């Protein structure tokens, strides 16, 4: 039968028994189907690793990008790139061939790391949601410092390791005639795999999505449901627009993650409750589909940032400036340059001015455009 008990995002094999000694691979696929699935998984690997590495470079290489939100986005990019690099193709090979080729040490890592990475990803999003909530709903309360942000990230990874440790501890390989398996040898194989997946689903899917749903609902009502009466200054509207753009981008990131992972969790809950589905002749194709969709969540964020954030878009243009069809304007260069604070005109709001006055003086149209559409750029400076 095809695997139906789980370790998150690993090929979750039922422990081989004596009855499987003469097992043949009933799920062998024709060559054309293997080629199509290979192309799909290689695309995820290439886009996710390359795109997220560029996001990491944009944040680290430009001082203006080193804000609280962007530090969490950097952590999100690192976890996504790592999971894509270390697990995407291995998952596909194991799911498609039904045989483990990579040894016991990597078997333990293969089962352990995806839970760790997914936990780090979704709780980085949760941290951003809570930071946006504090910044918008309680703007006068202290914000996270850079050191505190790094501390939060360290705590996220520490908790992720604790949650995933049982998978590392119980993972093993077993060689039978003609087949080698990598699986999690739970003490009670009838109940433990399903119960562990329920716990993981709650902790890395249901709970953080519920928290983000509540926080973004409150933030959305605050940003789109009301405006300050009598305050129609350009500065106020620019800051309001900036906050809306950041929140809109993060909501899209969260919704994308939720949609990509929903079928995967449903698959393991349904097959855990009805193990006979493991013998269904189409179950392998269903598993490869939900696995691909879950893994594809690692490649969408860089695309979202590039489309919805002018500063990340400028960073991507800078990274691809060697391409003949990529043109980086003076305004794009301005997006990634440092800023400095000028005196506050409101009790809780400061206006940021560009440092490079030479560029502004040479091109007044760029300056006026920057003042009219600060958008996410201005807001992210304030978040630092």
C-alpha positions in Angstrom: 0.0 0.0 0.0 1.1 3.6 -0.5 2.2 5.5 2.6 -0.5 7.2 4.7 1.1 7.9 8.1 3.2 11.0 8.5 6.2 12.9 9.2 5.5 16.4 7.9 6.8 16.8 4.4 8.8 13.7 4.4 7.9 10.6 2.4 5.9 9.0 5.3 6.3 5.3 5.0 4.5 2.8 7.2 7.0 0.7 9.0 8.0 -2.3 6.9 6.9 -5.7 8.3 7.6 -9.3 7.4 4.7 -9.2 5.1 6.5 -6.6 2.9 9.6 -8.7 2.3 8.5 -9.8 -1.2 7.0 -6.4 -1.9 7.2 -5.0 -5.5 6.6 -1.5 -6.4 2.9 -1.4 -7.5 3.2 2.4 -8.0 5.9 2.3 -10.7 5.2 5.1 -13.2 5.7 5.4 -16.9 8.7 7.4 -18.0 6.7 10.3 -19.4 5.0 10.9 -16.1 8.3 10.8 -14.2 9.6 13.4 -16.7 6.6 15.7 -16.1 6.8 15.4 -12.3 10.6 15.9 -12.4 10.2 19.2 -14.4 7.6 20.4 -11.9 9.7 19.7 -8.8 12.9 21.1 -10.4 11.0 24.3 -11.2 10.1 24.6 -7.5 13.7 24.0 -6.5 15.2 26.5 -8.8 12.7 29.3 -8.3 12.6 28.9 -4.5 16.3 28.7 -3.9 17.3 31.4 -6.3 14.5 33.8 -5.4 14.9 33.5 -1.7 18.6 33.9 -1.9 18.1 37.2 -3.7 15.6 38.3 -1.0 18.3 37.5 1.6 20.9 39.5 -0.3 18.6 42.5 -0.7 18.0 42.7 3.0 21.6 42.1 4.0 23.3 44.3 1.3 21.2 47.4 1.8 21.2 49.1 5.2 17.8 50.7 4.5 16.3 47.2 4.3 17.3 46.2 7.8 14.0 46.7 9.5 12.1 44.5 12.0 9.7 43.3 9.3 12.5 42.6 6.9 14.5 40.6 9.5 11.5 38.3 9.8 11.2 38.1 6.0 14.9 37.2 5.9 14.3 34.4 8.3 11.3 33.3 6.2 13.4 33.3 3.1 16.2 31.3 4.7 13.8 28.6 5.9 12.0 28.4 2.6 15.3 28.2 0.6 16.7 25.6 3.0 13.6 23.4 2.8 13.6 23.7 -1.0 17.3 22.9 -1.3 17.4 19.9 1.1 14.0 18.3 0.7 12.2 19.0 -2.6 14.0 16.6 -4.9 14.6 14.0 -2.2 10.9 14.0 -1.4 10.1 13.6 -5.1 12.6 10.8 -5.7 11.4 8.8 -2.7 7.7 9.4 -3.4 8.2 8.4 -7.1 10.4 5.4 -6.6 9.4 4.2 -3.2 13.0 3.4 -2.3 15.4 5.3 -0.1 18.9 5.8 -1.6 20.4 8.3 0.8 21.5 6.5 4.0 20.3 6.6 7.6 21.9 9.9 8.6 20.1 11.8 5.9 17.0 9.8 6.6 16.9 11.4 10.1 17.6 14.9 8.7 15.1 14.4 6.0 12.3 13.7 8.5 13.4 16.3 11.0 14.2 19.4 9.0 10.9 20.0 7.1 9.0 20.4 10.3 11.6 22.7 11.7 11.6 24.8 8.5 7.8 25.0 8.2 7.5 26.0 11.9 10.1 28.8 11.4 8.3 30.0 8.3 4.9 30.3 9.6 5.9 31.7 13.0 8.0 34.3 11.2 4.8 35.4 9.5 3.0 35.3 12.8 5.7 37.6 14.3 5.3 40.0 11.5 1.5 40.0 12.0 2.0 40.8 15.7 4.5 43.5 15.0 2.1 45.1 12.5 -0.6 44.9 15.1 1.5 46.7 17.7 2.7 49.3 15.2 -0.8 50.2 14.0 -3.1 49.5 16.9 -0.6 50.6 19.7 1.8 53.0 17.9 3.0 54.6 21.1 4.2 51.4 22.7 7.9 50.3 22.4 8.8 48.5 19.2 11.1 45.5 18.9 14.8 46.4 18.6 17.2 44.6 16.3 18.5 42.5 19.2 15.1 41.6 20.4 14.1 40.6 16.9 17.1 38.3 16.6 16.1 36.9 20.0 12.6 36.2 18.8 14.0 34.4 15.7 16.3 32.3 17.9 13.3 31.3 20.0 11.3 30.4 16.9 14.1 28.0 15.7 14.6 26.6 19.2 10.9 25.7 19.5 10.9 24.3 16.0 13.8 21.9 16.9 11.9 20.7 20.0 8.8 20.0 18.0 10.7 18.1 15.3 13.0 16.2 17.6 10.8 13.1 17.8 11.1 12.6 14.1 14.9 12.7 14.2 15.0 10.4 17.2 12.7 7.7 15.9 13.7 7.9 12.2 15.6 4.8 10.8 16.1 2.8 7.7 15.3 -0.8 7.0 16.5 -2.9 4.0 14.3 -5.6 2.7 14.9 -7.7 -0.5 14.9 -5.2 -3.3 13.9 -2.2 -1.3 15.3 0.2 1.4 12.9 2.2 3.4 13.3 5.5 5.4 10.5 5.8 8.0 9.7 6.9 11.5 9.6 3.9 13.8 7.2 5.2 16.4 6.8 3.2 19.6 3.1 2.6 18.8 2.8 2.5 15.0 -1.0 2.3 15.1 -1.7 5.6 16.8 1.5 7.7 17.2 1.9 8.8 13.6 -1.6 10.1 13.3 -1.6 11.8 16.7 1.8 13.5 15.9 0.4 14.8 12.7 -2.6 16.2 14.5 -0.3 18.0 16.9 1.9 19.3 14.1 -1.2 20.5 12.1 -2.5 22.4 15.1 0.8 24.0 16.0 2.2 24.8 12.6 -1.1 25.5 10.7 -4.3 26.0 12.7 -3.0 28.0 15.7 -0.7 30.5 13.8 -3.3 31.0 11.1 -5.9 31.7 13.7 -3.6 34.3 15.4 -2.8 36.0 12.1 -6.5 35.9 11.1 -7.5 37.8 14.2 -4.6 40.3 14.1 -5.0 41.1 10.4 -8.7 41.5 10.8 -8.2 44.0 13.6 -5.5 45.8 11.6 -7.6 45.8 8.5 -10.6 47.3 10.2 -8.3 50.0 11.6 -6.6 50.8 8.3 -9.5 50.5 5.9 -12.5 51.2 8.1 -11.7 54.7 9.4 -9.6 57.8 8.8 -8.6 60.5 11.1 -11.2 63.4 10.7 -9.8 66.6 9.5 -6.3 65.3 8.7 -5.9 65.4 5.0 -2.2 66.1 4.8 0.0 64.4 2.2 2.1 63.0 5.0 -0.8 61.3 6.8 -2.2 59.8 3.6 1.3 58.6 2.5 1.8 56.9 5.9 -1.7 55.3 5.7 -1.1 54.1 2.2 2.3 52.7 3.3 0.7 50.7 6.2 -2.0 49.4 3.9 0.5 48.2 1.3 2.6 46.3 3.9 -0.4 44.7 5.5 -1.9 43.8 2.0 1.4 42.1 1.0 1.6 40.1 4.2 -2.0 39.0 4.0 -1.3 37.7 0.5 1.8 35.8 1.7 -0.2 34.2 4.5 -3.2 33.3 2.3 -0.8 31.7 -0.2 0.9 29.7 2.5 -2.5 28.5 3.9 -3.8 27.5 0.5 -0.7 25.6 -0.5 -0.6 23.6 2.8 -4.3 22.9 3.3 -4.5 19.9 0.8 -1.4 18.3 2.4 -2.8 18.4 5.9 -6.2 17.2 4.7 -4.5 14.3 2.8 -2.9 13.0 6.0 -5.9 13.4 8.2 -8.1 11.6 5.6 -5.7 8.8 4.9 -4.9 8.5 8.6 -8.6 7.9 9.4 -9.1 5.6 6.4 -5.9 3.5 5.8 -7.5 1.6 3.0 -7.0 4.6 0.8 -3.3 3.7 0.7 -4.2 0.9 -1.7 -6.1 3.1 -4.1 -4.3 3.1 -7.5 -4.4 6.8 -7.9 -3.2 7.7 -4.3 0.5 8.2 -5.5 -0.6 10.8 -8.0 -2.7 12.5 -5.3 0.3 12.5 -2.9 2.7 13.9 -5.5 0.2 16.6 -6.3 -0.4 17.7 -2.7 3.4 17.4 -1.9 4.2 19.6 -4.9 1.7 22.2 -3.9 3.0 22.3 -0.3 6.6 22.5 -1.6 5.7 25.2 -4.1 4.8 27.5 -1.1 8.6 28.1 -0.8 8.8 29.8 -4.2 5.9 32.3 -4.2 7.1 34.8 -1.6 9.9 36.4 -3.7 7.4 36.9 -6.5 4.9 38.5 -4.2 7.6 40.8 -2.8 8.7 41.8 -6.3 5.2 42.6 -7.4 3.9 44.4 -4.4 6.9 46.1 -2.8 8.7 48.9 -4.7 11.9 48.5 -2.7 12.2 44.7 -3.1 11.3 45.3 -6.8 14.2 47.7 -7.0 16.5 45.1 -5.3 15.5 42.4 -7.9 16.2 44.9 -10.7 19.6 45.5 -9.2 20.3 41.8 -8.9 19.3 41.3 -12.6 20.7 44.5 -14.0 23.1 42.4 -16.1 20.0 41.3 -18.2 19.6 43.4 -21.3 15.8 43.7 -20.8 16.0 44.9 -17.2 16.2 48.6 -16.7 16.9 50.2 -13.4 15.8 53.8 -13.2 17.1 56.6 -11.0 14.0 56.2 -8.8 14.8 52.5 -8.3 18.3 53.4 -7.2 16.8 56.0 -4.8 14.6 53.3 -3.3 17.5 51.4 -1.9 19.5 54.4 -0.5 19.8 55.4 3.1 17.5 57.9 4.7 17.7 60.2 7.7 15.1 61.6 10.0 14.1 65.2 10.0 12.2 66.9 12.9 8.8 65.5 13.8 5.7 67.5 13.0 3.3 65.1 14.8 3.6 63.5 18.2 3.9 59.9 16.9 4.9 60.4 13.3 8.2 61.4 11.7 8.9 62.3 8.1 11.9 60.7 6.4 14.1 62.6 4.0 16.4 61.2 1.4 20.1 61.5 2.1 21.2 61.8 -1.5 20.2 65.4 -2.2 22.3 65.5 -5.3 20.0 63.0 -7.0 17.0 65.0 -5.8 18.3 68.2 -7.1 19.2 66.7 -10.5 15.8 65.2 -11.0 13.0 67.1 -9.3 10.4 64.9 -10.8 11.8 61.9 -9.0 11.7 63.9 -5.8 8.1 64.9 -6.2 7.2 61.3 -7.1 8.9 60.1 -4.0 7.1 62.6 -1.8 3.7 61.7 -3.3 4.2 57.9 -3.3 6.4 57.0 -0.4 4.3 53.9 0.1 6.0 50.9 1.5 9.4 52.5 1.3 8.7 55.2 3.9 6.8 52.8 6.2 9.6 50.3 6.2 12.1 53.0 7.2 9.9 53.9 10.2 9.7 50.2 11.1 13.5 50.1 11.5 
